[in-house]
């Protein structure tokens, strides 16, 4: 090699070193944040790596500044958008899912296993398929098919819920009242919500219909059951030593869904609860000498004949108005009701106080009205005077009311016409006078 070539090589190398030192100086001079230690070279391109974020920057000679290095490239392959990230992974654009998905090839799997590891599945034991046990299918139940009757068996309720006792060896001539009085020595006997009768049963012989000497009693409280077992078991009643035990129940006969008791509504349950709470309430219903609420209601009888309303329905309103005007002289009238279907001609008058109702009774009782002698008394709080109507009677009554209302409208129109005529006549008379 000649000396000239050696000189030229040394000159070129010196010039490159000078350029690098100039770039390093420019890096440090551009910003104090850049450190020359973080600068590397890819050929003639200077690359700066941020020590905090790890981002890389290249030196742009034209702009004379550091520019963020962008290794992402975009391209098309078979009319599909493709981009390659900085790690060399290719992503394809899925138009249906509107998202980028990586291209799964050997290179992608190699990178994935290097980053996340891989599982060797060669040593896994293949599980042998065990023969499955055949399960016998149960025959499907047919709708409406009755359940097969099982043998009658005794079952016992939980003691915390069972409030019934079974009493045996009773005298044959015992009555329901005597049995209730006997059992109520240990607590209150439950009543039926609908009928109001005590829930007791004296068993009879099916053939002779005579009493067998045993009975069932249902208490309200469970504590009454325990008390009756202690006090009445072995108690002598009418010469018989009775036996008391917790009631057991027997399932017998075929199952009939129609005889299944219906679930009680929430309203009925609340009603039972209120009745039971009222029985155990120690406070009296009213103060001594205080009158009941139903004593504010007066019942007037023989006021009318129900047939008169078939021809003129408007008489109901007239009777109500006449009674209200007459009774309002002695106090506040809250309500007047006419039972137009009752054969005794009943009217009900609600006053504000029992004292006012007493005055109404003294005035109306024995009084004559439309050639009929009235009868007035305080309501007993139990008797119902409303008469049930058939569908035919209801439709007929509504038709009568429609005719009555239409007749009132016709009368109003006639009154308007007559008023106009009278006005015209007065106007004509005034013109004649003028």
C-alpha positions as CSV (number, residue, x, y, z in Angstrom):
1,X,0.0,0.0,0.0
2,X,1.4,3.5,-0.9
3,X,1.9,6.3,1.4
4,X,-0.7,8.4,-0.4
5,X,-3.4,5.8,0.3
6,X,-2.4,5.7,4.0
7,X,-2.6,9.4,4.2
8,X,-6.1,9.5,2.6
9,X,-7.4,6.8,5.0
10,X,-6.1,8.6,8.0
11,X,-7.6,11.8,6.7
12,X,-11.0,10.2,6.1
13,X,-11.0,8.5,9.6
14,X,-10.0,11.8,11.2
15,X,-12.9,13.6,9.4
16,X,-15.4,11.0,10.6
17,X,-14.1,11.4,14.2
18,X,-14.5,15.1,13.8
19,X,-18.1,14.7,12.5
20,X,-18.9,12.4,15.5
21,X,-17.4,14.9,18.0
22,X,-19.4,17.7,16.3
23,X,-22.6,15.7,16.5
24,X,-21.9,14.9,20.2
25,X,-21.3,18.6,20.8
26,X,-24.5,19.5,19.0
27,X,-26.4,17.0,21.2
28,X,-25.0,18.5,24.3
29,X,-25.4,22.0,23.1
30,X,-29.0,21.5,21.9
31,X,-30.3,20.5,25.3
32,X,-28.7,19.9,28.6
33,X,-31.0,16.9,29.1
34,X,-29.2,14.8,26.5
35,X,-26.1,12.9,27.5
36,X,-23.4,11.8,25.0
37,X,-23.2,8.5,26.8
38,X,-26.7,7.5,25.5
39,X,-25.8,8.2,21.9
40,X,-24.9,5.4,19.6
41,X,-24.3,5.2,15.8
42,X,-25.9,3.0,13.1
43,X,-23.5,3.7,10.3
44,X,-23.5,7.5,9.8
45,X,-26.9,7.9,11.7
46,X,-26.7,9.1,15.3
47,X,-29.3,7.5,17.6
48,X,-30.1,8.8,21.1
49,X,-31.8,6.5,23.7
50,X,-33.8,8.2,26.4
51,X,-32.7,6.6,29.7
52,X,-36.1,7.4,31.3
53,X,-38.6,6.2,28.7
54,X,-36.4,4.1,26.5
55,X,-37.5,6.0,23.4
56,X,-35.0,6.4,20.6
57,X,-34.3,9.5,18.6
58,X,-32.3,10.1,15.3
59,X,-30.5,13.2,14.4
60,X,-32.1,15.2,11.5
61,X,-29.4,17.1,9.7
62,X,-31.9,19.3,7.8
63,X,-33.9,20.3,10.8
64,X,-30.8,20.2,13.0
65,X,-32.7,18.5,15.8
66,X,-33.5,15.1,17.3
67,X,-36.5,13.3,15.8
68,X,-38.4,10.3,17.3
69,X,-37.4,7.1,15.6
70,X,-40.4,5.4,14.0
71,X,-39.9,1.8,13.1
72,X,-43.6,1.1,12.2
73,X,-44.2,0.6,8.5
74,X,-47.5,0.3,6.6
75,X,-48.1,-1.7,3.5
76,X,-50.6,-3.6,1.4
77,X,-50.7,-7.4,0.8
78,X,-53.5,-8.8,-1.3
79,X,-55.6,-5.7,-0.9
80,X,-55.2,-5.9,2.9
81,X,-53.7,-3.2,5.1
82,X,-50.6,-4.5,6.9
83,X,-48.4,-2.8,9.4
84,X,-45.2,-4.0,11.1
85,X,-44.4,-2.8,14.5
86,X,-40.9,-2.0,16.0
87,X,-40.5,-5.7,17.0
88,X,-41.1,-6.9,13.5
89,X,-44.6,-8.4,14.1
90,X,-47.0,-8.1,11.2
91,X,-50.7,-7.1,11.8
92,X,-53.5,-7.5,9.3
93,X,-56.7,-5.3,9.3
94,X,-59.9,-7.3,9.7
95,X,-62.7,-5.3,8.1
96,X,-65.6,-7.3,9.6
97,X,-64.3,-7.0,13.2
98,X,-62.8,-3.6,12.6
99,X,-59.5,-4.4,14.4
100,X,-55.8,-5.4,13.9
101,X,-54.9,-9.0,14.3
102,X,-51.3,-10.4,14.3
103,X,-50.2,-12.8,11.6
104,X,-49.7,-16.2,13.3
105,X,-46.7,-17.8,11.6
106,X,-43.5,-19.5,12.8
107,X,-41.8,-16.2,13.5
108,X,-44.7,-15.1,15.7
109,X,-44.9,-18.3,17.6
110,X,-41.1,-18.2,18.2
111,X,-41.4,-14.6,19.6
112,X,-44.4,-15.6,21.7
113,X,-42.6,-18.6,23.2
114,X,-39.4,-16.6,23.9
115,X,-41.5,-14.0,25.8
116,X,-44.0,-16.2,27.6
117,X,-42.4,-19.7,27.5
118,X,-43.9,-22.9,26.2
119,X,-45.5,-26.1,27.5
120,X,-44.2,-29.5,26.5
121,X,-47.2,-31.6,25.7
122,X,-45.2,-34.6,24.6
123,X,-45.2,-36.3,28.1
124,X,-48.8,-35.8,28.8
125,X,-50.7,-39.1,29.4
126,X,-53.7,-39.7,27.3
127,X,-56.7,-40.4,29.4
128,X,-58.5,-43.5,28.4
129,X,-62.2,-43.0,27.9
130,X,-64.0,-44.9,30.7
131,X,-67.2,-46.6,29.7
132,X,-70.1,-44.5,30.9
133,X,-72.8,-46.0,33.1
134,X,-76.1,-46.2,31.4
135,X,-78.7,-44.2,33.3
136,X,-82.2,-45.5,33.1
137,X,-84.6,-42.8,32.0
138,X,-87.5,-42.3,34.3
139,X,-90.9,-42.4,32.6
140,X,-92.3,-39.0,32.0
141,X,-95.3,-38.0,33.9
142,X,-98.5,-37.4,32.0
143,X,-100.4,-34.2,32.7
144,X,-103.6,-34.9,34.6
145,X,-102.5,-38.3,35.8
146,X,-103.3,-38.9,39.4
147,X,-100.5,-39.7,41.8
148,X,-100.4,-43.3,43.0
149,X,-101.8,-43.6,46.5
150,X,-99.2,-44.7,49.0
151,X,-99.9,-46.7,52.1
152,X,-101.4,-44.5,54.9
153,X,-98.7,-43.4,57.3
154,X,-98.7,-41.3,60.5
155,X,-96.6,-38.1,60.4
156,X,-95.9,-35.7,63.2
157,X,-95.5,-31.9,62.8
158,X,-92.7,-30.0,64.4
159,X,-93.6,-29.2,68.0
160,X,-92.9,-25.5,67.5
161,X,-95.7,-25.4,64.8
162,X,-98.2,-28.1,66.0
163,X,-101.0,-26.4,68.0
164,X,-103.4,-29.3,68.0
165,X,-104.1,-31.9,70.7
166,X,-105.9,-35.3,70.5
167,X,-108.2,-36.0,73.4
168,X,-109.5,-39.6,74.1
169,X,-111.7,-41.4,76.6
170,X,-114.3,-38.6,76.7
171,X,-117.9,-39.2,77.8
172,X,-120.1,-40.1,74.9
173,X,-122.8,-37.5,75.9
174,X,-120.3,-34.6,75.8
175,X,-121.4,-31.5,73.7
176,X,-119.3,-29.1,71.7
177,X,-119.8,-26.3,74.2
178,X,-118.7,-28.5,77.1
179,X,-115.6,-29.7,75.2
180,X,-114.7,-26.0,74.3
181,X,-115.1,-24.9,77.9
182,X,-112.9,-27.8,79.0
183,X,-110.1,-27.1,76.6
184,X,-110.2,-23.3,77.1
185,X,-108.9,-23.8,80.6
186,X,-105.4,-24.1,79.1
187,X,-105.7,-21.4,76.3
188,X,-107.7,-19.8,73.6
189,X,-109.1,-22.2,70.9
190,X,-108.6,-21.1,67.3
191,X,-111.5,-20.0,65.2
192,X,-112.1,-20.5,61.5
193,X,-111.6,-17.2,59.5
194,X,-114.6,-17.6,57.2
195,X,-117.2,-19.3,59.4
196,X,-116.0,-18.0,62.8
197,X,-116.6,-21.4,64.4
198,X,-114.1,-23.0,66.9
199,X,-111.7,-25.4,65.3
200,X,-112.7,-28.5,67.2
201,X,-113.9,-31.9,66.1
202,X,-115.8,-34.6,68.0
203,X,-115.3,-37.9,66.1
204,X,-118.4,-40.0,65.4
205,X,-118.9,-43.6,64.4
206,X,-119.5,-43.8,60.6
207,X,-122.1,-46.5,61.0
208,X,-124.1,-45.4,64.1
209,X,-123.3,-41.7,63.9
210,X,-122.7,-41.7,67.7
211,X,-119.8,-40.1,69.4
212,X,-116.7,-42.3,69.8
213,X,-115.3,-40.4,72.8
214,X,-112.3,-38.8,71.2
215,X,-111.9,-35.3,69.7
216,X,-109.4,-32.9,68.2
217,X,-108.8,-29.3,69.4
218,X,-106.6,-26.6,67.8
219,X,-105.2,-23.8,70.0
220,X,-103.9,-20.5,68.9
221,X,-100.6,-20.7,70.9
222,X,-98.2,-23.6,71.1
223,X,-97.8,-22.9,74.8
224,X,-101.4,-24.0,75.3
225,X,-100.5,-27.5,74.0
226,X,-97.8,-27.9,76.6
227,X,-100.1,-26.6,79.4
228,X,-103.0,-29.0,78.3
229,X,-100.5,-32.0,78.4
230,X,-99.6,-31.1,82.0
231,X,-103.1,-30.2,83.4
232,X,-105.7,-32.1,81.4
233,X,-103.8,-35.4,80.7
234,X,-105.3,-37.7,83.4
235,X,-108.0,-35.1,84.3
236,X,-111.3,-36.6,85.5
237,X,-114.3,-35.2,83.5
238,X,-117.8,-36.6,84.1
239,X,-116.4,-39.7,85.7
240,X,-114.0,-40.4,82.8
241,X,-110.2,-40.0,83.1
242,X,-109.4,-38.3,79.8
243,X,-106.1,-38.7,77.9
244,X,-104.4,-35.7,76.1
245,X,-101.6,-36.1,73.6
246,X,-100.1,-34.2,70.7
247,X,-102.1,-34.7,67.5
248,X,-100.7,-36.9,64.8
249,X,-102.1,-36.9,61.3
250,X,-102.6,-39.8,58.9
251,X,-102.4,-39.8,55.1
252,X,-105.1,-41.9,53.7
253,X,-107.1,-42.4,50.5
254,X,-106.1,-41.5,46.9
255,X,-104.6,-38.1,46.2
256,X,-107.1,-35.7,44.7
257,X,-105.7,-32.3,43.5
258,X,-109.1,-30.7,43.6
259,X,-109.3,-31.3,47.4
260,X,-106.0,-29.7,48.0
261,X,-106.5,-26.6,50.2
262,X,-105.8,-23.3,48.5
263,X,-103.0,-21.1,49.6
264,X,-104.2,-18.3,51.9
265,X,-103.8,-14.8,50.5
266,X,-101.8,-12.2,52.2
267,X,-105.0,-10.4,53.1
268,X,-106.4,-13.4,54.8
269,X,-103.2,-14.1,56.7
270,X,-103.2,-10.5,58.0
271,X,-106.8,-10.8,59.0
272,X,-106.1,-14.0,61.1
273,X,-103.1,-12.3,62.7
274,X,-105.2,-9.2,63.7
275,X,-108.0,-11.5,65.1
276,X,-105.4,-13.4,67.2
277,X,-103.7,-10.2,68.5
278,X,-107.1,-8.8,69.4
279,X,-107.9,-11.9,71.5
280,X,-104.7,-11.5,73.4
281,X,-105.1,-7.7,73.9
282,X,-105.8,-7.0,77.5
283,X,-107.3,-3.5,76.8
284,X,-111.1,-3.3,76.7
285,X,-112.8,-2.5,73.4
286,X,-114.4,0.6,74.9
287,X,-114.5,2.5,78.1
288,X,-117.1,1.8,80.8
289,X,-120.3,3.6,79.8
290,X,-119.0,4.5,76.3
291,X,-121.3,3.6,73.4
292,X,-120.1,1.7,70.4
293,X,-119.7,3.1,66.9
294,X,-122.6,1.2,65.5
295,X,-124.9,3.1,67.9
296,X,-124.6,6.2,65.8
297,X,-126.6,4.5,63.0
298,X,-130.4,4.6,62.9
299,X,-132.5,2.1,61.0
300,X,-135.9,3.3,59.8
301,X,-138.5,0.7,58.7
302,X,-141.8,0.8,56.8
303,X,-140.8,4.0,55.0
304,X,-141.9,3.0,51.5
305,X,-143.1,0.2,49.2
306,X,-140.2,-1.0,46.9
307,X,-142.6,-1.2,44.0
308,X,-142.9,2.6,43.7
309,X,-139.3,2.8,42.5
310,X,-140.1,0.6,39.5
311,X,-142.2,3.4,38.0
312,X,-140.2,6.4,39.3
313,X,-136.6,6.0,40.3
314,X,-136.2,9.6,41.2
315,X,-138.2,9.0,44.4
316,X,-135.0,7.5,45.9
317,X,-133.3,10.9,45.8
318,X,-136.4,12.6,47.2
319,X,-136.5,10.2,50.2
320,X,-132.8,10.8,50.9
321,X,-133.3,14.6,50.7
322,X,-136.4,14.6,53.0
323,X,-134.7,12.5,55.6
324,X,-131.5,14.5,55.5
325,X,-133.4,17.8,55.9
326,X,-135.5,16.4,58.8
327,X,-132.6,14.8,60.7
328,X,-130.1,17.7,60.2
329,X,-132.3,19.7,62.7
330,X,-130.9,17.5,65.5
331,X,-127.2,17.1,64.5
332,X,-124.8,16.4,61.7
333,X,-126.0,13.8,59.1
334,X,-123.1,12.0,57.6
335,X,-124.9,9.6,55.3
336,X,-128.4,8.6,54.2
337,X,-128.9,5.3,52.4
338,X,-132.1,3.9,50.9
339,X,-132.4,0.1,50.5
340,X,-134.9,0.3,47.7
341,X,-135.0,-3.5,47.2
342,X,-135.8,-4.4,50.8
343,X,-139.4,-5.6,51.3
344,X,-139.6,-3.8,54.7
345,X,-138.8,-0.4,53.2
346,X,-135.5,0.2,55.1
347,X,-133.5,3.5,55.3
348,X,-130.2,4.0,57.1
349,X,-129.2,7.3,58.7
350,X,-125.6,7.8,60.0
351,X,-125.2,10.5,62.6
352,X,-122.0,11.9,64.0
353,X,-122.7,10.9,67.7
354,X,-124.8,8.2,69.4
355,X,-126.6,10.9,71.3
356,X,-127.8,12.5,68.1
357,X,-128.9,9.1,66.9
358,X,-131.0,8.6,70.1
359,X,-132.8,11.9,69.3
360,X,-133.6,10.7,65.8
361,X,-135.1,7.5,67.2
362,X,-137.4,9.3,69.6
363,X,-138.7,11.6,66.8
364,X,-139.2,9.1,64.0
365,X,-140.3,6.1,65.9
366,X,-144.1,5.7,65.6
367,X,-144.4,8.8,63.3
368,X,-146.7,8.7,60.3
369,X,-145.4,9.3,56.8
370,X,-147.3,8.9,53.5
371,X,-150.0,6.9,55.4
372,X,-147.4,4.6,56.8
373,X,-146.3,4.3,60.5
374,X,-142.5,4.4,60.8
375,X,-140.4,2.3,63.0
376,X,-136.9,3.7,64.1
377,X,-134.3,1.9,66.1
378,X,-130.5,1.8,66.7
379,X,-128.6,-0.6,64.5
380,X,-127.5,-3.8,66.2
381,X,-124.2,-3.8,64.3
382,X,-124.8,-7.2,62.8
383,X,-127.9,-7.3,60.5
384,X,-127.3,-6.7,56.8
385,X,-130.1,-5.0,54.9
386,X,-128.7,-5.0,51.4
387,X,-130.6,-7.3,49.0
388,X,-128.6,-9.2,46.4
389,X,-129.8,-8.6,42.8
390,X,-129.8,-10.8,39.8
391,X,-128.2,-9.6,36.5
392,X,-131.7,-9.0,35.1
393,X,-132.7,-6.8,38.0
394,X,-129.4,-4.9,37.8
395,X,-129.9,-4.2,34.1
396,X,-133.5,-3.1,34.7
397,X,-132.5,-0.8,37.5
398,X,-129.8,0.9,35.3
399,X,-132.3,1.3,32.4
400,X,-134.7,3.0,34.8
401,X,-131.9,5.4,35.9
402,X,-131.1,6.2,32.2
403,X,-134.8,7.0,31.6
404,X,-134.9,9.2,34.7
405,X,-131.8,11.1,33.6
406,X,-133.1,11.5,30.0
407,X,-136.4,12.8,31.4
408,X,-134.6,15.4,33.5
409,X,-132.7,16.6,30.4
410,X,-136.0,16.9,28.4
411,X,-137.5,18.9,31.3
412,X,-134.5,21.2,31.3
413,X,-134.9,21.8,27.6
414,X,-138.6,22.5,28.0
415,X,-137.9,25.0,30.8
416,X,-135.3,26.8,28.6
417,X,-137.9,27.0,25.7
418,X,-140.6,28.3,28.1
419,X,-138.2,30.9,29.5
420,X,-137.3,32.1,26.1
421,X,-141.0,32.5,25.2
422,X,-141.7,34.4,28.4
423,X,-138.7,36.7,27.6
424,X,-140.0,37.3,24.1
425,X,-143.5,38.1,25.4
426,X,-142.2,40.6,27.9
427,X,-140.1,42.3,25.2
428,X,-143.2,42.6,23.0
429,X,-145.3,44.0,25.8
430,X,-142.6,46.5,26.5
431,X,-142.5,47.6,22.8
432,X,-146.3,48.1,22.8
433,X,-146.1,50.2,25.9
434,X,-143.4,52.4,24.3
